[in-house]
Amino acid sequence: MADQISVSGPITVQPDSAARVAYDLMIQISNWENAEESKKRTREYWLTLFHQCALAGRSNSLENILKQR
């Protein structure tokens, strides 16, 4: 049986939340990163980068962050 998610209203992220910090960091890194534009257009790129930024916000070491893909 597949998990199902339903959203019935707008989603807001508080400006000082961990998710917002991870999102802002993700945008900055993607702007600085020397990646091909075709790579940046993939869902995997964005989800991996956001996940890594969220881990960074939880004080994980760079080594641990880059191990998790």
Phi and psi restraints in degrees (range 20) as a CNS / XPLOR table:
assign (resid 1 and name C) (resid 2 and name N)
       (resid 2 and name CA) (resid 2 and name C) 1.0 -83.1 20.0 2
assign (resid 2 and name N) (resid 2 and name CA)
       (resid 2 and name C) (resid 3 and name N) 1.0 144.5 20.0 2
assign (resid 2 and name C) (resid 3 and name N)
       (resid 3 and name CA) (resid 3 and name C) 1.0 -73.1 20.0 2
assign (resid 3 and name N) (resid 3 and name CA)
       (resid 3 and name C) (resid 4 and name N) 1.0 143.3 20.0 2
assign (resid 3 and name C) (resid 4 and name N)
       (resid 4 and name CA) (resid 4 and name C) 1.0 -124.3 20.0 2
assign (resid 4 and name N) (resid 4 and name CA)
       (resid 4 and name C) (resid 5 and name N) 1.0 140.2 20.0 2
assign (resid 4 and name C) (resid 5 and name N)
       (resid 5 and name CA) (resid 5 and name C) 1.0 -121.4 20.0 2
assign (resid 5 and name N) (resid 5 and name CA)
       (resid 5 and name C) (resid 6 and name N) 1.0 135.1 20.0 2
assign (resid 5 and name C) (resid 6 and name N)
       (resid 6 and name CA) (resid 6 and name C) 1.0 -127.6 20.0 2
assign (resid 6 and name N) (resid 6 and name CA)
       (resid 6 and name C) (resid 7 and name N) 1.0 132.4 20.0 2
assign (resid 6 and name C) (resid 7 and name N)
       (resid 7 and name CA) (resid 7 and name C) 1.0 -118.2 20.0 2
assign (resid 7 and name N) (resid 7 and name CA)
       (resid 7 and name C) (resid 8 and name N) 1.0 124.8 20.0 2
assign (resid 7 and name C) (resid 8 and name N)
       (resid 8 and name CA) (resid 8 and name C) 1.0 -106.7 20.0 2
assign (resid 8 and name N) (resid 8 and name CA)
       (resid 8 and name C) (resid 9 and name N) 1.0 0.0 20.0 2
assign (resid 8 and name C) (resid 9 and name N)
       (resid 9 and name CA) (resid 9 and name C) 1.0 -154.3 20.0 2
assign (resid 9 and name N) (resid 9 and name CA)
       (resid 9 and name C) (resid 10 and name N) 1.0 -178.0 20.0 2
assign (resid 9 and name C) (resid 10 and name N)
       (resid 10 and name CA) (resid 10 and name C) 1.0 -67.8 20.0 2
assign (resid 10 and name N) (resid 10 and name CA)
       (resid 10 and name C) (resid 11 and name N) 1.0 148.2 20.0 2
assign (resid 10 and name C) (resid 11 and name N)
       (resid 11 and name CA) (resid 11 and name C) 1.0 -102.2 20.0 2
assign (resid 11 and name N) (resid 11 and name CA)
       (resid 11 and name C) (resid 12 and name N) 1.0 128.3 20.0 2
assign (resid 11 and name C) (resid 12 and name N)
       (resid 12 and name CA) (resid 12 and name C) 1.0 -121.1 20.0 2
assign (resid 12 and name N) (resid 12 and name CA)
       (resid 12 and name C) (resid 13 and name N) 1.0 142.0 20.0 2
assign (resid 12 and name C) (resid 13 and name N)
       (resid 13 and name CA) (resid 13 and name C) 1.0 -112.7 20.0 2
assign (resid 13 and name N) (resid 13 and name CA)
       (resid 13 and name C) (resid 14 and name N) 1.0 123.3 20.0 2
assign (resid 13 and name C) (resid 14 and name N)
       (resid 14 and name CA) (resid 14 and name C) 1.0 -64.2 20.0 2
assign (resid 14 and name N) (resid 14 and name CA)
       (resid 14 and name C) (resid 15 and name N) 1.0 141.9 20.0 2
assign (resid 14 and name C) (resid 15 and name N)
       (resid 15 and name CA) (resid 15 and name C) 1.0 -58.6 20.0 2
assign (resid 15 and name N) (resid 15 and name CA)
       (resid 15 and name C) (resid 16 and name N) 1.0 -27.5 20.0 2
assign (resid 15 and name C) (resid 16 and name N)
       (resid 16 and name CA) (resid 16 and name C) 1.0 -107.8 20.0 2
assign (resid 16 and name N) (resid 16 and name CA)
       (resid 16 and name C) (resid 17 and name N) 1.0 18.8 20.0 2
assign (resid 16 and name C) (resid 17 and name N)
       (resid 17 and name CA) (resid 17 and name C) 1.0 -83.9 20.0 2
assign (resid 17 and name N) (resid 17 and name CA)
       (resid 17 and name C) (resid 18 and name N) 1.0 160.9 20.0 2
assign (resid 17 and name C) (resid 18 and name N)
       (resid 18 and name CA) (resid 18 and name C) 1.0 -62.5 20.0 2
assign (resid 18 and name N) (resid 18 and name CA)
       (resid 18 and name C) (resid 19 and name N) 1.0 -36.6 20.0 2
assign (resid 18 and name C) (resid 19 and name N)
       (resid 19 and name CA) (resid 19 and name C) 1.0 -64.8 20.0 2
assign (resid 19 and name N) (resid 19 and name CA)
       (resid 19 and name C) (resid 20 and name N) 1.0 -38.3 20.0 2
assign (resid 19 and name C) (resid 20 and name N)
       (resid 20 and name CA) (resid 20 and name C) 1.0 -68.6 20.0 2
assign (resid 20 and name N) (resid 20 and name CA)
       (resid 20 and name C) (resid 21 and name N) 1.0 -40.1 20.0 2
assign (resid 20 and name C) (resid 21 and name N)
       (resid 21 and name CA) (resid 21 and name C) 1.0 -62.4 20.0 2
assign (resid 21 and name N) (resid 21 and name CA)
       (resid 21 and name C) (resid 22 and name N) 1.0 -44.7 20.0 2
assign (resid 21 and name C) (resid 22 and name N)
       (resid 22 and name CA) (resid 22 and name C) 1.0 -62.7 20.0 2
assign (resid 22 and name N) (resid 22 and name CA)
       (resid 22 and name C) (resid 23 and name N) 1.0 -41.3 20.0 2
assign (resid 22 and name C) (resid 23 and name N)
       (resid 23 and name CA) (resid 23 and name C) 1.0 -63.2 20.0 2
assign (resid 23 and name N) (resid 23 and name CA)
       (resid 23 and name C) (resid 24 and name N) 1.0 -47.6 20.0 2
assign (resid 23 and name C) (resid 24 and name N)
       (resid 24 and name CA) (resid 24 and name C) 1.0 -62.9 20.0 2
assign (resid 24 and name N) (resid 24 and name CA)
       (resid 24 and name C) (resid 25 and name N) 1.0 -39.9 20.0 2
assign (resid 24 and name C) (resid 25 and name N)
       (resid 25 and name CA) (resid 25 and name C) 1.0 -64.9 20.0 2
assign (resid 25 and name N) (resid 25 and name CA)
       (resid 25 and name C) (resid 26 and name N) 1.0 -40.9 20.0 2
assign (resid 25 and name C) (resid 26 and name N)
       (resid 26 and name CA) (resid 26 and name C) 1.0 -58.7 20.0 2
assign (resid 26 and name N) (resid 26 and name CA)
       (resid 26 and name C) (resid 27 and name N) 1.0 -45.2 20.0 2
assign (resid 26 and name C) (resid 27 and name N)
       (resid 27 and name CA) (resid 27 and name C) 1.0 -63.7 20.0 2
assign (resid 27 and name N) (resid 27 and name CA)
       (resid 27 and name C) (resid 28 and name N) 1.0 -43.7 20.0 2
assign (resid 27 and name C) (resid 28 and name N)
       (resid 28 and name CA) (resid 28 and name C) 1.0 -62.7 20.0 2
assign (resid 28 and name N) (resid 28 and name CA)
       (resid 28 and name C) (resid 29 and name N) 1.0 -46.2 20.0 2
assign (resid 28 and name C) (resid 29 and name N)
       (resid 29 and name CA) (resid 29 and name C) 1.0 -63.1 20.0 2
assign (resid 29 and name N) (resid 29 and name CA)
       (resid 29 and name C) (resid 30 and name N) 1.0 -43.2 20.0 2
assign (resid 29 and name C) (resid 30 and name N)
       (resid 30 and name CA) (resid 30 and name C) 1.0 -63.0 20.0 2
assign (resid 30 and name N) (resid 30 and name CA)
       (resid 30 and name C) (resid 31 and name N) 1.0 -32.8 20.0 2
assign (resid 30 and name C) (resid 31 and name N)
       (resid 31 and name CA) (resid 31 and name C) 1.0 -71.5 20.0 2
assign (resid 31 and name N) (resid 31 and name CA)
       (resid 31 and name C) (resid 32 and name N) 1.0 -34.9 20.0 2
assign (resid 31 and name C) (resid 32 and name N)
       (resid 32 and name CA) (resid 32 and name C) 1.0 -84.1 20.0 2
assign (resid 32 and name N) (resid 32 and name CA)
       (resid 32 and name C) (resid 33 and name N) 1.0 -27.6 20.0 2
assign (resid 32 and name C) (resid 33 and name N)
       (resid 33 and name CA) (resid 33 and name C) 1.0 -67.4 20.0 2
assign (resid 33 and name N) (resid 33 and name CA)
       (resid 33 and name C) (resid 34 and name N) 1.0 140.7 20.0 2
assign (resid 33 and name C) (resid 34 and name N)
       (resid 34 and name CA) (resid 34 and name C) 1.0 -93.5 20.0 2
assign (resid 34 and name N) (resid 34 and name CA)
       (resid 34 and name C) (resid 35 and name N) 1.0 60.7 20.0 2
assign (resid 34 and name C) (resid 35 and name N)
       (resid 35 and name CA) (resid 35 and name C) 1.0 -105.4 20.0 2
assign (resid 35 and name N) (resid 35 and name CA)
       (resid 35 and name C) (resid 36 and name N) 1.0 152.3 20.0 2
assign (resid 35 and name C) (resid 36 and name N)
       (resid 36 and name CA) (resid 36 and name C) 1.0 -64.6 20.0 2
assign (resid 36 and name N) (resid 36 and name CA)
       (resid 36 and name C) (resid 37 and name N) 1.0 145.8 20.0 2
assign (resid 36 and name C) (resid 37 and name N)
       (resid 37 and name CA) (resid 37 and name C) 1.0 -61.3 20.0 2
assign (resid 37 and name N) (resid 37 and name CA)
       (resid 37 and name C) (resid 38 and name N) 1.0 -33.9 20.0 2
assign (resid 37 and name C) (resid 38 and name N)
       (resid 38 and name CA) (resid 38 and name C) 1.0 -64.3 20.0 2
assign (resid 38 and name N) (resid 38 and name CA)
       (resid 38 and name C) (resid 39 and name N) 1.0 -34.1 20.0 2
assign (resid 38 and name C) (resid 39 and name N)
       (resid 39 and name CA) (resid 39 and name C) 1.0 -67.6 20.0 2
assign (resid 39 and name N) (resid 39 and name CA)
       (resid 39 and name C) (resid 40 and name N) 1.0 -40.3 20.0 2
assign (resid 39 and name C) (resid 40 and name N)
       (resid 40 and name CA) (resid 40 and name C) 1.0 -68.7 20.0 2
assign (resid 40 and name N) (resid 40 and name CA)
       (resid 40 and name C) (resid 41 and name N) 1.0 -15.8 20.0 2
assign (resid 40 and name C) (resid 41 and name N)
       (resid 41 and name CA) (resid 41 and name C) 1.0 -85.6 20.0 2
assign (resid 41 and name N) (resid 41 and name CA)
       (resid 41 and name C) (resid 42 and name N) 1.0 -5.8 20.0 2
assign (resid 41 and name C) (resid 42 and name N)
       (resid 42 and name CA) (resid 42 and name C) 1.0 -85.3 20.0 2
assign (resid 42 and name N) (resid 42 and name CA)
       (resid 42 and name C) (resid 43 and name N) 1.0 149.3 20.0 2
assign (resid 42 and name C) (resid 43 and name N)
       (resid 43 and name CA) (resid 43 and name C) 1.0 -64.0 20.0 2
assign (resid 43 and name N) (resid 43 and name CA)
       (resid 43 and name C) (resid 44 and name N) 1.0 -39.2 20.0 2
assign (resid 43 and name C) (resid 44 and name N)
       (resid 44 and name CA) (resid 44 and name C) 1.0 -59.6 20.0 2
assign (resid 44 and name N) (resid 44 and name CA)
       (resid 44 and name C) (resid 45 and name N) 1.0 -42.1 20.0 2
assign (resid 44 and name C) (resid 45 and name N)
       (resid 45 and name CA) (resid 45 and name C) 1.0 -57.9 20.0 2
assign (resid 45 and name N) (resid 45 and name CA)
       (resid 45 and name C) (resid 46 and name N) 1.0 -51.3 20.0 2
assign (resid 45 and name C) (resid 46 and name N)
       (resid 46 and name CA) (resid 46 and name C) 1.0 -68.3 20.0 2
assign (resid 46 and name N) (resid 46 and name CA)
       (resid 46 and name C) (resid 47 and name N) 1.0 -42.0 20.0 2
assign (resid 46 and name C) (resid 47 and name N)
       (resid 47 and name CA) (resid 47 and name C) 1.0 -68.5 20.0 2
assign (resid 47 and name N) (resid 47 and name CA)
       (resid 47 and name C) (resid 48 and name N) 1.0 -39.4 20.0 2
assign (resid 47 and name C) (resid 48 and name N)
       (resid 48 and name CA) (resid 48 and name C) 1.0 -64.5 20.0 2
assign (resid 48 and name N) (resid 48 and name CA)
       (resid 48 and name C) (resid 49 and name N) 1.0 -45.8 20.0 2
assign (resid 48 and name C) (resid 49 and name N)
       (resid 49 and name CA) (resid 49 and name C) 1.0 -63.7 20.0 2
assign (resid 49 and name N) (resid 49 and name CA)
       (resid 49 and name C) (resid 50 and name N) 1.0 -42.5 20.0 2
assign (resid 49 and name C) (resid 50 and name N)
       (resid 50 and name CA) (resid 50 and name C) 1.0 -63.5 20.0 2
assign (resid 50 and name N) (resid 50 and name CA)
       (resid 50 and name C) (resid 51 and name N) 1.0 -43.3 20.0 2
assign (resid 50 and name C) (resid 51 and name N)
       (resid 51 and name CA) (resid 51 and name C) 1.0 -60.1 20.0 2
assign (resid 51 and name N) (resid 51 and name CA)
       (resid 51 and name C) (resid 52 and name N) 1.0 -44.5 20.0 2
assign (resid 51 and name C) (resid 52 and name N)
       (resid 52 and name CA) (resid 52 and name C) 1.0 -64.2 20.0 2
assign (resid 52 and name N) (resid 52 and name CA)
       (resid 52 and name C) (resid 53 and name N) 1.0 -38.4 20.0 2
assign (resid 52 and name C) (resid 53 and name N)
       (resid 53 and name CA) (resid 53 and name C) 1.0 -67.2 20.0 2
assign (resid 53 and name N) (resid 53 and name CA)
       (resid 53 and name C) (resid 54 and name N) 1.0 -38.1 20.0 2
assign (resid 53 and name C) (resid 54 and name N)
       (resid 54 and name CA) (resid 54 and name C) 1.0 -64.7 20.0 2
assign (resid 54 and name N) (resid 54 and name CA)
       (resid 54 and name C) (resid 55 and name N) 1.0 -39.9 20.0 2
assign (resid 54 and name C) (resid 55 and name N)
       (resid 55 and name CA) (resid 55 and name C) 1.0 -63.8 20.0 2
assign (resid 55 and name N) (resid 55 and name CA)
       (resid 55 and name C) (resid 56 and name N) 1.0 -39.5 20.0 2
assign (resid 55 and name C) (resid 56 and name N)
       (resid 56 and name CA) (resid 56 and name C) 1.0 -62.5 20.0 2
assign (resid 56 and name N) (resid 56 and name CA)
       (resid 56 and name C) (resid 57 and name N) 1.0 -36.7 20.0 2
assign (resid 56 and name C) (resid 57 and name N)
       (resid 57 and name CA) (resid 57 and name C) 1.0 -67.2 20.0 2
assign (resid 57 and name N) (resid 57 and name CA)
       (resid 57 and name C) (resid 58 and name N) 1.0 -16.9 20.0 2
assign (resid 57 and name C) (resid 58 and name N)
       (resid 58 and name CA) (resid 58 and name C) 1.0 -100.8 20.0 2
assign (resid 58 and name N) (resid 58 and name CA)
       (resid 58 and name C) (resid 59 and name N) 1.0 20.6 20.0 2
assign (resid 58 and name C) (resid 59 and name N)
       (resid 59 and name CA) (resid 59 and name C) 1.0 64.7 20.0 2
assign (resid 59 and name N) (resid 59 and name CA)
       (resid 59 and name C) (resid 60 and name N) 1.0 30.7 20.0 2
assign (resid 59 and name C) (resid 60 and name N)
       (resid 60 and name CA) (resid 60 and name C) 1.0 -75.6 20.0 2
assign (resid 60 and name N) (resid 60 and name CA)
       (resid 60 and name C) (resid 61 and name N) 1.0 150.1 20.0 2
assign (resid 60 and name C) (resid 61 and name N)
       (resid 61 and name CA) (resid 61 and name C) 1.0 -74.2 20.0 2
assign (resid 61 and name N) (resid 61 and name CA)
       (resid 61 and name C) (resid 62 and name N) 1.0 156.4 20.0 2
assign (resid 61 and name C) (resid 62 and name N)
       (resid 62 and name CA) (resid 62 and name C) 1.0 -58.3 20.0 2
assign (resid 62 and name N) (resid 62 and name CA)
       (resid 62 and name C) (resid 63 and name N) 1.0 -39.7 20.0 2
assign (resid 62 and name C) (resid 63 and name N)
       (resid 63 and name CA) (resid 63 and name C) 1.0 -59.1 20.0 2
assign (resid 63 and name N) (resid 63 and name CA)
       (resid 63 and name C) (resid 64 and name N) 1.0 -45.9 20.0 2
assign (resid 63 and name C) (resid 64 and name N)
       (resid 64 and name CA) (resid 64 and name C) 1.0 -66.6 20.0 2
assign (resid 64 and name N) (resid 64 and name CA)
       (resid 64 and name C) (resid 65 and name N) 1.0 -38.4 20.0 2
assign (resid 64 and name C) (resid 65 and name N)
       (resid 65 and name CA) (resid 65 and name C) 1.0 -63.5 20.0 2
assign (resid 65 and name N) (resid 65 and name CA)
       (resid 65 and name C) (resid 66 and name N) 1.0 -46.0 20.0 2
assign (resid 65 and name C) (resid 66 and name N)
       (resid 66 and name CA) (resid 66 and name C) 1.0 -73.8 20.0 2
assign (resid 66 and name N) (resid 66 and name CA)
       (resid 66 and name C) (resid 67 and name N) 1.0 -19.8 20.0 2
assign (resid 66 and name C) (resid 67 and name N)
       (resid 67 and name CA) (resid 67 and name C) 1.0 -70.4 20.0 2
assign (resid 67 and name N) (resid 67 and name CA)
       (resid 67 and name C) (resid 68 and name N) 1.0 -34.0 20.0 2
assign (resid 67 and name C) (resid 68 and name N)
       (resid 68 and name CA) (resid 68 and name C) 1.0 -87.9 20.0 2
assign (resid 68 and name N) (resid 68 and name CA)
       (resid 68 and name C) (resid 69 and name N) 1.0 117.8 20.0 2
